[in-house]
Amino acid sequence: MAIQVLDVGGKNGKNARSYFPDAEITVVDKADGWDVMEKGLPNGEWDVVFLSHIIEHVTNPDYLLDECKRVVGKSGTIIIATPNLGAWFNRILLLLGYQPHFTEVSTLYDVGKFRLGKEEKPGGHLRICTARALKQLLLKHDFRIKEFKGKPIGYKLPPILKQVDAFFGLFPSTAAELRVKCGYWD
């Protein structure tokens, strides 16, 4: 029997399928009429709840984590990927007076940022955390952390910056993205 994966906010489920090619994937997404903040997560005992770049978009991450706890089961896993406020480049940008990447001060304009390319529209990020804050939040919700990793940004960068990004991506506190596996295992 295939593992049951609940992909929260995964649009077409492509990202979850890349992680779990042989799993049965169920996607709930606001674009398809499933607002997790209103409806919660669908009932069931999911083997995996996949939160790839969704926790930073919800108004109440505590509610979302409580919902994960409700539906994941005792042996299930929650996988979280989210931007890192403490990324190496955000530390430099803030020192130089720029708005850190991944953060937004307007719902209409993406202002205050250093640009390597064209201006982007705000992405709806409401809560961006550091590695320390995410770990503490998960522990407050009684999750056991099995794996806590950093990941490089993945954008097209000049070769020297790509090497710098790869180096800092080895350390969650300075990586561009945080990747966590957690659950309620004994």
C-alpha positions, 0 to 999 in steps of 0.5 A: 500500500502506498504511503498517504501524503497530504500536500498543503498548499501544493497547487498541483502536487508536483513538489510533493511527487518529486519527494514521494514518487510512489505515494498517494498524494492529496493536495489541499490548496486555497486556489482550489477552495480549501482555505486551511485557516477556515477548514483545517486539514482534512480528516484522516491519518496521513503518513506525511503532511507536506508543508512546502513554503506554506507556513510563512503564508498562513495567519496562524502557524500555531493553528496549522501545526495543531492541525498537523498534530491532529491528522498525522498519526503517531508514526507520521511525519511532517515535512516543512520547507520555509525561507530563513530570515537569518539567511547569510544574504539577509544579514548583509542586506540588513546591515546595508539598510535593505529590507531582508529578502522574503519579507514584505512591508506592503501588500501592493509593492515589493519595496526596500530591497536590493535588486539583482533583477526586476521588481517582483510582486509581494508573495504574501509572506506573513511570518518569516522565521530564523532557524532558532525560532522555527526549532523553538516553535516546533518544540513548543508544539511537542514535535520531535525533530528528526532532521533540520537542514539548510538549503541554498537559495537555488536562484541563478547566481553568479558563480562566486555567489553560488559557491558562497550560497552553497557553503552557507546552505550547509548550516541551517542558521545561515542557509536560504531555506530551512528543511525540517522533518518532525513528528510525534515519535517516541 
